[in-house]
C-alpha cells in the first residue's frame, strides 16, 4: 500500500510540488530585518546569523545552491528541518528532494518514505538513513546530519560534537559554534564560555572575530578544513 501511495504521489506531485503548501506552512517563512550586529541590541541579528550560517553549510555539503534553499522555503513554505532531511535523503539516494517533501507535506513520515519499495535498498546505506528507518525523532536526525555536514566540510568529528549537550545547543547552534571555531581559530571551550557563561550573543562573537553575519555565511561556502 505504501509503495502504491508513493508512486501515485510521485506522478501527481512531482510536477505540482509548489502548490502543495498550505497557508499554515507559508507562515513559517519570514524575512530577517536585523542582519548586522547592533551593540544596543546584541541578540537582534542572532536568528539571521544562525540561519545563514546553517543554510551555507547545507549548500556546501548537500549539492544545492543556497539561493534554492531559501526560495524553496519562501515560496513553498518548507520548514528548514524538513528541507535538510529531504536534501540528505536525496544526496544518498540520487532522487529529487521535491518528491520527499511533497509526500511528507501530505502526511507521510520520513520513516514511511524510506520504507517504500523505491528506497528499501538505500535504508542501510548510512547510519543516518538507518536511524530514520528506525523511527528516530526529528531532533536526533537533524543532529546526526549536522555532525555529518561538519565532518564533511570542516573535518569535525562526532567525538568533537558529542562534547555539546543537545539539550543546551540546538543543531543550528552546534553548527555555528564549530563554524566560528574554524573561521576565527577560537578554541571551542572558549566559544562555549563566551556564549553560555559570559552571555555574549552569537553575532557579537562573530563581530569580535571581524565578521558580519553575512560574511560568516559566505566564508562557510568558501572555506574548507
Secondary structure, DSSP 8 states (H G I E B T S, - for coil): -HHHHHHHHHHHHTTSGGGG--HHHHTT----S--S--TTSTTTTHHHHHHHHHHHHHHHHTT--HHHHHHHHHHH---HHHHHHHHHHHHHH-S-HHHHHHHHHTT--HHHHHTSGGGGGGTTSSHHHHHHHTT--HHHHHHHHHHHHHHHHH---HHHHTTS-TTTS-HHHHHHHHHHHHHH---HHHHHIIIIIS---HHHHHHHTT--HHHHHHHHHH---
